[in-house]
Amino acid sequence: MIENGVQLPNLQVELYDEVDKKTYRIDYGWQLKKGYVAGELDGAEKYKSIAKDRGMSVVDVIREERRRESRCRNKGMLFARFTFAQAVAGRPLLSILDACGVPRVEGANAIHIMRGTG
């Protein structure tokens, strides 16, 4: 993301859901003028690991994930879901983030601007 000038996201953002009375965590978050974009790095290993840790089936973990995403979408969030392979390839990840309106910062001071220090 940084190499391509993507605005730096907030990491491991906690969101409280009034319906389920739970706090959810998203991998990446971008607060934009038009709303909030949640970025999620997906992968089969992630779901297998969560299932094992919680004593659940992978299907139940995916159902829980869908419910969490639904609650966030109900709050007007956009979701940018991507895989590790898409992130490594670069272009697919950038296309997903572009489609959600995540801005890019250009120029020599890009990292300072993205961090809000420039």
Solvent accessible surface area in square Angstrom, and as a share of the most:
residue,aa,sasa,rsa
1,M,54,0.24
2,I,78,0.40
3,E,170,0.76
4,N,64,0.33
5,G,8,0.08
6,V,2,0.01
7,Q,46,0.20
8,L,43,0.22
9,P,23,0.14
10,N,85,0.44
11,L,120,0.60
12,Q,96,0.43
13,V,28,0.16
14,E,102,0.46
15,L,31,0.15
16,Y,107,0.41
17,D,5,0.03
18,E,100,0.45
19,V,104,0.60
20,D,41,0.21
21,K,140,0.59
22,K,95,0.40
23,T,79,0.46
24,Y,21,0.08
25,R,128,0.47
26,I,0,0.00
27,D,29,0.15
28,Y,44,0.17
29,G,0,0.00
30,W,1,0.00
31,Q,113,0.50
32,L,22,0.11
33,K,218,0.92
34,K,137,0.58
35,G,26,0.25
36,Y,35,0.13
37,V,1,0.00
38,A,0,0.00
39,G,0,0.00
40,E,2,0.01
41,L,56,0.28
42,D,27,0.14
43,G,30,0.29
44,A,67,0.52
45,E,124,0.55
46,K,58,0.24
47,Y,28,0.11
48,K,106,0.45
49,S,58,0.37
50,I,43,0.22
51,A,6,0.05
52,K,172,0.73
53,D,117,0.61
54,R,136,0.50
55,G,72,0.69
56,M,61,0.27
57,S,57,0.37
58,V,57,0.33
59,V,85,0.49
60,D,58,0.30
61,V,4,0.02
62,I,74,0.37
63,R,143,0.52
64,E,39,0.18
65,E,19,0.08
66,R,151,0.55
67,R,108,0.39
68,R,19,0.07
69,E,7,0.03
70,S,48,0.31
71,R,50,0.18
72,C,2,0.01
73,R,113,0.41
74,N,115,0.59
75,K,96,0.41
76,G,57,0.54
77,M,18,0.08
78,L,74,0.37
79,F,18,0.07
80,A,1,0.01
81,R,66,0.24
82,F,5,0.02
83,T,57,0.33
84,F,143,0.59
85,A,72,0.56
86,Q,58,0.26
87,A,33,0.26
88,V,105,0.60
89,A,69,0.53
90,G,15,0.14
91,R,148,0.54
92,P,49,0.31
93,L,7,0.04
94,L,5,0.03
95,S,56,0.36
96,I,42,0.21
97,L,2,0.01
98,D,66,0.34
99,A,89,0.69
100,C,14,0.08
101,G,34,0.32
102,V,6,0.03
103,P,53,0.33
104,R,81,0.29
105,V,26,0.15
106,E,135,0.61
107,G,61,0.58
108,A,111,0.86
109,N,91,0.46
110,A,15,0.12
111,I,69,0.35
112,H,97,0.43
113,I,87,0.44
114,M,17,0.08
115,R,145,0.53
116,G,67,0.64
117,T,102,0.59
118,G,80,0.77
